[in-house]
């Protein structure tokens, strides 16, 4: 089960979030046919986006994240809401790259660092809020740390990890994210930095001990936390696709039917294919 544990730590000076997104990454692998490399790139982005979604005020508020760094994987898109229903895609799900010299997946090469990451939050009827930052390394955690510092002026420490087993399923994925509240002291920040420096292999920690034990081991057994259950869930529907088609206009759709026999629309996030014949297209414009 996917988990997000949230707590206030060190005299309520910091917020701590520990995520186990193993099942979410496995759902993404199954839907998109991801390689270990693209699973790591999309999985890390899904994980940090789950954290960001948990900071939305209302369950119906929406988050959308794009990471476009010009790497071999192409653009990553992740969407979510305050209810922690997450979905994502990557342009080139089947690419691979040689392992780095240290034996790790070359996520930086997959994502690239020549570009930006953009975060958009939509809250009800208000104008959507959008912020962006230049990518630092394409390794995702560093990029979002930089985004928080530059675009949101929020000191944030982020560790993310996705570990893929021999059978190409994800055996451990998650993250540890700490944010400083405005009154956090230098001493507390130093303490948090030291802990994060020791938290190198988050995916292995999640695999071997789970999110609860990570809190206990690194932040003490007395930490009280709230538990949430994020999931990979696409919210597309036939009605939603119909609205998109109507916005294209009937002549365009008639043209497609003439050439291809039917209108096929595949959802980018769950790969569900919606098909519309002439009769159904006519119905849409009645
Ligand atoms: Zn879908």
Boltz pocket constraint, residues with backbone or C-beta under 6 A from the ligand:
constraints:
  - pocket:
      binder: B
      contacts: [[A, 234], [A, 235], [A, 236], [A, 237], [A, 267], [A, 268], [A, 269], [A, 270], [A, 271], [A, 272]]
      max_distance: 6.0
